[in-house]
Structure formats: C-alpha cells, structure tokens
Amino acid sequence: MFKLITRQPLIVNILAGLLFIFILGLIFVQSLNWITHHGEAKTVPSVLNKHISEVQELLEEQGFEVVIQDSIYNEKLKPGMVTKQVPEPDDVVKVNRTVYITVNRTLPPEIDMPNLLGYSFRNAEMVLNNMGLKLGDTTFKPDFAKNSVLDQTYNGNRIAPGTKIRMGSTISLVLGSGIGNIDLTVPNLVGLTYEEAQALLDAEGLIMGSVVADPMVRDTALAFVQRQSPGAKTENGFQLRIRPGQMIDVWLSVDRPVKDSTGGSSSFSPNANE
C-alpha cells in the first residue's frame, strides 16, 4: 500500500487525502445528528397538579428527563403534587430535554413563632397569614389595652416567640377587653407571696403592674407583698374600688409583713416565714 501511494503523483495523493477527510467529516456530522436527535422536537405535556410518581413515568415515556428542582408547601394541594414545571406546558423542545419540576412538600416546613404580644388584633392576624399560620380561637381578658394581644397559645399552651412550629399550625390569641364597667373592691395583697398575689389578681381580672423588689429578694415568686398601690382601703378605713383591667403595683420583701387596714404594712415579722 505504501508503494502504491508513493508511486502516485503528489496531487493525486493530496486529493485522495482531502476526499478521505471529507468523508470522515460527513460521517461525524451524520452521527452527531443521530446522537443529538437534530431536527426532532416534542411538545412538553402539562404535569401540573399531578403526583410526582405519575409525572416521572409520563415524562420518561416521552423521552424527557425529570429533575425535582424545588419544593414548596401549599396546604390546599395534596403532598407530592407538582406545582410548577420548566419548560412550561405545550412548549416545543428537543427530545431528551430535561423538565424541571417543583413539588408540594409532604410535611410543612418549620418556622419561628413570631412575637405577637402587644400587637393589635388586625396586625397579629396579618402577621399570622403572612407566615402561613392559622388564626384559632380568640378569648378576652380584662385589660386597659383593648384588642391588644396579651398572650399567644398553641394546643392550649403558651408558645414563646422563636419556638419552632410547623407552617399551617393554628395559633389562638388572648386579647384585652378594655377596662370593665363593674366596680370591684381592691383586694388586699399584703402578706401574700408574689405567686399568690398574681393568682388572685388573675382571678379578679386585674393586672399586676410595677413590681419593686427589695435587694435581698432572690426568688420573686416566694417573696412577700410588703405594700401595694392602690391599697385596699384609705387611711380612714374606706374600701377602695377598682375596675377589671386596671393595675395594682406591689413592693416585695423577703419577710412576711404585718397587715394594716389600708392594704399596707405596719411592721415586719422577721420570723414569720420560719
């Protein structure tokens, strides 16, 4: 073969080489068209609101690859349903094209519980809706801040801001009902522990106001109420009145005081709690 080539004129060899290269190029182009399915196109079917298992089977049968690109949570859709696809339905694309889909989560994602305390009812409702939480029951408690959120609960228990909670959970609110129209006698808190005083005020629909503790107090809950404002009675012994939703300020001490007639303390009994 080598001798045959060398015997031919140079121009013949050059032309033969060019022809050989042309044939190789033609074969490559044709094979490339076959590999890439050049000129072949398909219409992308709509897979929206279909389950992921059905979608994968449908698209793969038609020559498409399927990639789950993202997931969201929509409580109105069943878990595993396709909410978005790229390319969009009825787009014409090459075969073997990848279809990217977004799927509805099986479990709702966890979010941080917002701090709604002090918000108006309308603002609290907007925050819950924006965060994908539901508004549950609303109850009222006497408080001068009418329609203001006093507490937030989940499944009957208080839920602190920042607590992880599933999106779609139901949050109940305790709102202030304003100052009541019914007069109550001011309860005498002097001599009670802070815990006992708080329970009594809650039962009467009153609010614990400022709490001033003696420097010796280490455990506020077990400290004793030394003085209160307003007091239970005037200096002349007349019973004072108060409305639900109003506040009573207290002063705390480590020693149990001796009550006087006005809701204050006349002296201390250092050994009273021994």
Salt bridges, closest charged atoms under 4 A:
GLU40 OE2 - HIS37 ND1 3.34
GLU75 OE1 - LYS134 NZ 3.36
ASP112 OD1 - LYS164 NZ 2.88
ASP151 OD2 - ARG158 NE 2.52
ASP183 OD1 - ARG243 NE 3.35
ASP202 OD1 - LYS141 NZ 3.94
